[in-house]
Amino acid sequence: MRLLRGELRKLIRRPASRITLIIQLAIIVLIYVAVAASYRTLTQTTTQNAEESRAGIRLLLTFPGAYAGIVGLITQLGGLLAIGYGASAAGADWGWGMVKVAVARGESRSRYILAKLVAVLLMVAVGLLITFVVGVVVAVIAALIAGIDVSGLGDGSVVGQLPEQLLRGWWGIAEEATIGFAIATFARSQLAGLGAGIALYFVESFSTLFLPDIVRYLPFHVASSALRVTTAGGGGGGGGVAALDPALSLVLVTVYLVVAAAASAIIIERAEITG
């Protein structure tokens, strides 16, 4: 607990924690403001395409179905940012010599790195909750600007499922953050971890064009498939390939997370720390 408290204090003070959260909030606000503005513009057009676009926007902004869009957006965007955040947290300590200092104090290497990882995942959970609350507020404001009814906001059948969906979303994001963390630990570099992690993310996404039956079992796709958002208007997550069963996806997410965490511990135990 002492190590965990220390790592949490470090992460709270680091600019990366604030910058990552601000980026995600800014993107979400921009998306919903743009959607609301587009809807108002489209109401002045009577073409078939305009009506189809308005129907899509109504689906996005009408509650309780809008909850699915919010959860899906923050977990997809949050997963990509979490790779960078995990890499930043792991790689920064190598650049600043913190690993050497911790080892010199007699700390267990694996306990040190795993405490840091747990701190990262807790920070990700806090960020997810903040982003969800802001996302709901922004979606309500966007719906009001567009003139769309928000009476479904308190639908108990959907609201009651949100804690489970947020927990599933956090676990998927945690897996992605852990992968970025492991890569940066291996590379001993923030930039290498960030670059390699994001490259893997996009390579996996583009691979859906060629290997859809294989890609759906890979880390970033199972993180999306683990979501099981059910609303009055339907919903769910899974990307551009056939999604796996959410229960199986959760198992695979857990396997990937544990393997990445174990890899981080093994790498730091075997690393030569000199100077």
N, C-alpha and C positions, 0 to 999 in steps of 0.2 A: 504493500500500500504506500510506503514511503516513496518508492521509485515512481509509482503511478501518479501520486500527487505532484511530485517534482516535474514529471513530463507534462502533466496537464497545465501546470503553471507556465512552463516554457512555451507550449503551443498557444496558450491564450495570449501571450505577449508577442508572438511572432506575427509580422505583417501578413504572412501567407494565409493565416486563418481568416483575417478580416478581408483580405483581397479576394479570396476564393468565394466567400459568402456574398460579398458585394457584386461580384461578376454574375453569380447565379441570379441574385435578386434583380439586377439591372436587366438581364436578358428576359426574365419572366415578365417584368413590367412592360418592357418594350413590345414583347409579343402580344400581350393582351390589349395594350393601348392601340397597337396597329390593327388588331382584329376588330376592335370596337369601331375604329375610324373607318375601316373598310366596309363594315356592315352599314354604317350611316351613308356612305357613298353609294353603295349598291342599291339602297332603297330608292334611289332616284333613277334607277335603270330597270327596264321591264323586259330585258332579253332573257332567253332560256338559261343561258350560262350564268347570268346574274342571280336568277332565282335559285339555281343549284348551289351557288356560292353562299347565298344567304342561308340556305338550309343547313349547309355544313357549319357555318358560324353559329347558327342557333343551337345546333347540337353541342358545340364546344362550350357555349356560354349558358345553356339552360341547366339549372340544377334540378334533381341531384346528379344527372349525367355528367355535369361539369367536373364533379369530383374525380372521375376517372381520368379526364384530361389533365387535371392538375397533378395528380399522383404520377401519372405516366410521364409528364413533362419534367417534373423535378427529379425523378429517378433516372431518366435517360440523360438529362443534362448533368445531374449530380454525379452520375457514374463516371462520366468523362472527366469532370473536374476533380473527382476523388482520386483518380489515377495520379494526376499531377500533385494533389495535396499529399498523398501518401509518399510519393517520390521525394517531394520537398522535405517532408519531416525526416525521412530516413537519410537522404543524401546530405542534408545541411550539417548534420553532426560530424560527418567525415571531413567536410571542408573546414569546419571550425575546430576540429581536434577534440570534440567532446567525447568521442568513443575512447580515445587514448586516456583522457582524464578519468573517465568512469572506470576503465580497467585498472588504472594506477591506484584508484581508491579501493580496489579489491572487490568491486562489484562483479557478480556473475555476468558474463557476456550475454548469454541467452536470456537471462532474466531481465537484463537491461533492455535488450532490443524488443522483447515481447511486451514489457511494460510500456515502451514507447508506442508499439503498435496498438495496444489496447487504448491508450490515450488518444491516438489518432481516430480510432473507431468511435470512441465516445464523443469526440468533437464533431465527427461526421453526423452522429445521431442528433446532436444539438442543432447543427446546421440544417438538417432535414426538417426538424420540427419548425424552426423559424421560417424556413422557405415555404413550408406548407401553409402556415398561417398567413403569411404575406400573399401567397398565391391565391388563397381563397378570397382574401380582401380585394385583391386586384381583379379577380374574375368577377366578383360581385359588382365592383365599380364599372368594369367594362360592360357587363350586362345592362346596368342601368343607363350607361351612356348610349348603348345600342337600342335601348327601349325594350329589352327582353325581360320577361317576368322572372323573378327570383324566389317565388313562393315555395319552390322545392328545396330550398337551402337546408331546412331542418327535417327532411325526410328521415324518419328514424330507422327504416329498413336499410338505408345506405350509410347513414352516419354511424350506425352501430358497427359496421364492418370496417370503418376507416382505421381504427387502431391496428387491426390485423394486417391491413394493406400497407400501412406505414412501416410496420415491423418487417414485413416481407421486403419492402422497398429498401429499408435500411440494411438488411442482411445482404441484399444484392450489391448495394453500393459499397458495403464493407468488404465484400470479396474483391471488387475492383480496386479499392484503395489498398488492400493487402497485396495485390499483384504489383501495383506501382511501387509499393514499399519494398517488396522483395527485389524487384529489378534494381532499384536505387541502392539497396544494400549490397547487391552483387557488384554493381558498377562503382560503388563508393562515390557517387556523384548525383547531385540534384538534376542537372541538365540531362545526363545520360538516362537516368531513370524516367524523367518526364518524357523525353523524346522517344525512347524505346516503348514505354507504356502506351502512349498515344498512337504510335505507329502500329502496335499490335491491335489496338482498338479498331483502327480504320482498315487494316488488312483483313481482320475478321469480318468487318461489315461488308467490304467489297467482295469477299469470298462467297457471299450468299449467291452471287451471280453464277458461280461455277460448281460449288459444293454445298448446296443447301441442306442436304440430308446429314452432312457431317458438321457443318457450322452450327447447327442448332444445339449441339452438345458442347460447344466451346464456351469459355468462361463468360464472355460479355453477353452472349445470347441467353444463356441459362439465367443470368441475373435478371434479364427482362422477362423471361418466361415465368419466373418465380412469382411475379405479380398476379394477383387474381382479383381484379377490380370488377365487381358486379354492381350494376346500377339499373335503374328503371329503363334506361335506354340501351342496355347492354354495355359491354366493355371488356377490356382485357389487355394484356401486354404480350408482345412476342416478336415484334419487328416484321421484316419482310419475308421470313420463312415460317413454316408451320411450327407453332410454339409447342414445346414439350408440356406434359402434364405438370401443373404447378408443384405438386408434391415431389415428383422426381426432380424437378428443377431445383427445389430447395435442398435436396440431398446433394446434388452435384455442386451447387453453390458452396455448401458446407465443405465438401471434399476439396474444391479448389482453394478455398480460404485456408483450410488447415494445412494443405500442402505448401501454399505460399508462405504461411507463417513459419512452418517447420523449416522451410528452405532458408528463410531469413536467420533463424536461430543457428542452423548448421553453418551457414556462410560466415557468420560473425565468430563462431567458435573456432573455425579453421583459419580465419583471416590472420595475416601477419601484421601486427600493429607495432610500428616502430616510430622512432623519432621522439 
